Amino acid sequence: MSTRRGQPDGGAERPRRGSLRDLSLGARFAVTGGREGWVRLLLTAVGVGLGVALLLLTTALPSALAVRHDREQARMDYTYGAPLPRADNTLLIADVDTMYRGKDVRGRLVEPEGPRAPLAPGLARFPAKGDMVVSPALRDLLASDDARLLRERLPYRIVGTIGESGLIGSHELAYYAGADGLVPQIDGSRVGRIAAFGNPQPADQPADPVLVLLVLVVFVVLLMPVAVFITAAVRFGGERRDRRLAALRLVGSDSRMTRRIAAGEALAGAVFGLVLGTVFFLAGRQAAGSVEILGISVFPSYLNPSPVLVALVAFAVPAAAVLVTVLALRGVVIEPLGVVRTARPARRRLWWRLLLPLGGLALLYPMVGQGRTNGDFNQYLVIGGVMLLLVGITALLPWIVEAVVARLGSGSVAWQLAVRRLQLSSGNAARMVNGIAVAVAGAIALQMLFAGVEGDYTKQSPNDLTRAQLQVDVPKGIDLAAAADQLAATRGVRGTTALADATVGDRPWRKDPERTAQLTVGDCAALREVAALPSCRDGDAFAVRGAEYDTDTPKMSAPGTTLYLDTAYGDRPDRQDILLTVPAGLKQARTIEGPGGNRTGGFLLTPGALPAKAAGVMGGTIYLSVDTSVPDLKEYIRNTAARIGPLTQPVVWSATEQSRRFTSIRTGLFVGAACVLALIGASLLVSQLEQLRERRKLLSSLVAFGTRRRTLGLSVLWQTAVPIVLGLLLASVVGVALGAVLLRMTSTSVSVDWVSVLSLTGFGAAVVLVVTLLSLPPLLRLMRPDGLRTE
């Protein structure tokens, strides 16, 4: 099918249905090309399918997070605010959360007060006293041999399972246990009365611009390697495809028709990839219920992608396949007797490749110095700038690989084979490592950003870990001294400091006292932990000075003054005041910083100065000094606390406290990064196998001429190592530059954690090394002389 000079190409006059016929012809070639065609199609479909599966998973994440949030809100038992009176529609509920070997266990004690008491989501009925309803994960854990200490802490009989509507994840550990006698423990925080589950006043917190920036960058960084790999996957089998297209030219097709046929082949691979990606996603969605990553789990029903986003993926992937194929063939002259690409290609130009990262920096520059106080970051500029910088890696890497390998000199036979192969097809080598380079660059930038702003979301704990490492909050009605003795006898506990506390007023609490003060009770050794005492023996009482915001104590400390001890939360009918009289021998003490970092004010009493009936209405705190080298130390302490009383709450101290929203974003990054790295590893393996398959006859020829297999294996390693080293160096430069710009955008000083940079690049190199090692067995099978046999 030829055209005369000066005449338009015949393909330009072809009707639109002719173009569609060319596309369908290419698709038929893809599926009817015999074994070679099927293998080529399968490799492309698997590569595209892996990317599509992760794209579908990403589009389902917003839905999953929204469902988790909604279910968590629906089961909330808010007990703050004005106390509710008892009624037939009220429920007493107590927060008895605990931990077991680093895993959170959500626990609630429930006591219905009437037939219309609200039932928690996921429950069919209330458990009776001594019974509990558990989540499936907790049921399985309690049945295992590894849960002996946890079974001791939860001495309830399992009578049912919490339904999916009452859980936020398939691996969540949770239970509801029946109780009675919770009324005296109502305190408006951990124990309270409710008439309904859920947040009565849902209100969205104002968005933190820096956290929004983190989320945007995380999503772009996680999705870019996927997009890069999909564009690489549709070019699998490029060399063999070019030879087929040359044969088509020989039988009469023109250049435009040939390109449309090539686009049809790529389209077929992309469509099969969509089908495989859907299958992968559905299989992964079903398996998601049995997987927990960094403490996060979901139910399969959570992962429902938005129909709009699914339609976008279904359109974008085939469109990208066609576009990439057409663009890849623009610089290729396909003639009936061969493809010009097999000759020395023209040198790649650098100037337009630099425009991409420079354009990204230009988009981000207007937001430099904006911080969190000057309005929100423009999300379109953020997404566009980060994408251009990362895409710039895929544009710059082929030029760098070509420029470097062209200057590589002589060496061993394996080195020369590798270098010559890279010189002939540097573009294929660069495409193979583009995904890992983009992922590493994004990870370095995010690591710098997280490390830079972490201080804004992390504060030093006020707790003095040199004096105590845990505290145990003991509810009122429990003998504090006996509880301290039990804890002191627990394995790993070195010492205890017990302090009871309450509030006193200048008149009965039913009449709302004008002045109030804190009351702390303990032996002399315990009181010296919170105040400097002149002298102390049992029976002494002290008025504390120096506490911040404590202005009422001096006005209430005259000898003979009657103080009224608060005995209950809210206006309960059984509420009674306990009277204390300020003794004539009241001593003065100066407050000091306590183990918990606070300064105690008000009155200090030794047990001998406290009325006997007051001890039963005071709660308290026991500070523990422990031997952290004892295995399962925290579990022993939690079990002792549970024996003291189900509402006794151990709290493990830490040196720092971090914002939960910041921690959630970082956890989401780690989960997403794990999925992306798994995809990259699988995609690199598919790409490596595809390249080996294309070079099967060449490898067989080298073996037939006497080349050692060890030499060929080393050449494959060198072919992988050179591009990945160049790619990781480029990724480090771009990642550090992007991280520096993001830090300047948040008004944070720029600092580079080189240990993290090196570790991330090393991790990327390790992924490639593992993939290369996995490809060696297929390589050995291909290195046989019988590979030269053909039909």
Secondary structure, DSSP 4 states (H G I P E B T S, - for coil): ----TTSPPGGGGS-HHHHHHHHHHHHHHHHSSHHHHHHHHHHHHHHHHHHHHHHHHHHHHHHHHHHHHHHHHHT-----SSPPPP-TT-EEEEE--EEETTEEEEEEEEEE-STTPPPPTT-SSPPPBTEEEE-HHHHHHHTSGGGHHHHHH---EEEEE--GGG-SSTT-EEEEEE----GGG--SSSEEEESSSS-SS--PPPPPHHHHHHHHHHHHHHHHHHHHHHHHHTTTTHHHHHHHHHHHHHTT--HHHHHHHHHHHHHHHHHHHHHHHHHHHHHHHHHGGG--BTTB---GGG----HHHHHHHHHHHHHHHHHHHHHHHHT--EETTEEGGGSPPPPPPSHHHHHHHHHHHHHHGGGTT-TTTS----HHHHHHHHHHHHHHHHHHHHHHHHHHHTT-----HHHHHHHHHHHH-HHHHHHHHHHHHHHHHHHHHHHHHHHHHHHHHEEE----TTT-SEEEEE-TTS-HHHHHHHHHTSTTEEEEEEEEEEEEESS-GGG--S-EEEEEE--HHHHTTTEE-S---TT-EEEEE--TT--SHHHH-STT-EEEE--SSSS-TT---EEEE--TTPEEEEE-B-TTS-B--SEEE-GGGS-GGGGGG-EEEEEEEE-TTSTTHHHHHHHHHHHH-TT-EEEE--SEEE-HHHHHHHHHHHHHHHHHHHHHHHHHHHHHHHHHHHTHHHHHHHHHTT--HHHHHHHHHHHHHHHHHHHHHHHHHHHHHHHHHHHHHTT------HHHHHHHHHHHHHHHHHHHHHHHHHHHHH-SGGGG---
